[in-house]
Amino acid sequence: MTRRSLEEIKARANKFADAFESYDPEPGHEGAPLPPVMAVKLAAWRRDVAERDLAEAVRIAREQRLSWREVGDAIGTSGEAARQRYTNA
């Protein structure tokens, strides 16, 4: 998995948001499932948004003096892994 900076995540999320905002299904297809490529793009966008939200939550938690161990426990990893991933994120 490629690590992305918070700025890269935001840029990618904005790009996907633009694509979804301009998506216009053909008449009669409003309730149809998304085309596979759009479903993948939507899932990637949701992941990017979730990662951005998680990074912000970690930043706030650390500002409120939660330990890296507590942060790691909350996200299902070790404190050291959380520290490595979210320091300067």
C-alpha positions in Angstrom: 0.0 0.0 0.0 1.4 3.4 -1.0 1.6 5.9 1.8 0.1 9.3 0.9 0.5 12.6 2.6 -2.6 14.3 3.9 -2.3 16.9 1.1 -2.2 14.1 -1.5 -5.3 12.5 0.1 -7.1 15.8 0.0 -6.2 16.4 -3.6 -7.3 12.9 -4.6 -10.6 13.2 -2.6 -11.3 16.5 -4.3 -10.6 14.9 -7.7 -13.0 12.1 -7.0 -15.6 14.5 -5.6 -15.4 16.5 -8.9 -15.9 13.3 -10.9 -19.0 12.3 -8.9 -20.5 15.8 -9.0 -20.2 15.8 -12.8 -21.6 12.2 -13.2 -24.9 12.3 -14.9 -26.6 8.9 -15.5 -28.6 8.4 -18.7 -32.3 8.8 -18.4 -33.9 5.8 -16.8 -30.6 4.7 -15.2 -30.9 6.8 -12.0 -31.5 3.7 -9.9 -29.2 1.4 -11.7 -26.0 0.1 -10.1 -22.9 2.1 -10.7 -20.7 1.0 -13.6 -17.8 -1.0 -12.2 -15.2 1.7 -12.7 -17.4 4.2 -10.9 -17.9 1.8 -8.1 -14.2 1.4 -7.7 -13.7 5.2 -7.8 -16.4 5.7 -5.2 -14.8 3.1 -2.9 -11.4 4.8 -3.4 -12.9 8.2 -2.6 -14.6 6.9 0.5 -11.3 5.3 1.6 -9.4 8.6 1.0 -12.1 10.6 3.0 -12.0 8.1 5.8 -8.2 8.2 5.9 -8.3 12.0 6.1 -10.9 11.9 8.9 -8.8 9.4 10.8 -5.6 11.5 10.5 -7.5 14.5 11.8 -9.0 12.4 14.7 -5.5 11.2 15.6 -4.1 14.7 15.5 -6.8 15.9 17.9 -6.4 12.9 20.1 -2.6 13.6 20.4 -3.3 17.3 21.1 -5.5 16.0 24.0 -2.5 13.9 25.2 -3.7 10.4 24.3 -0.7 8.1 24.1 0.4 6.4 20.9 -0.6 3.2 22.6 -4.1 4.4 23.2 -4.4 5.7 19.6 -3.1 2.4 18.2 -5.5 0.4 20.3 -8.4 2.6 19.0 -7.5 2.0 15.4 -6.5 -1.7 15.8 -2.8 -1.5 15.6 0.2 -1.0 17.8 1.1 2.4 19.3 4.4 2.3 17.4 2.7 1.6 14.0 0.2 4.4 14.7 3.1 6.8 15.6 5.0 5.9 12.4 1.9 6.3 10.3 0.4 9.5 11.8 3.4 11.5 12.9 3.5 14.5 10.6 0.4 13.3 8.7 
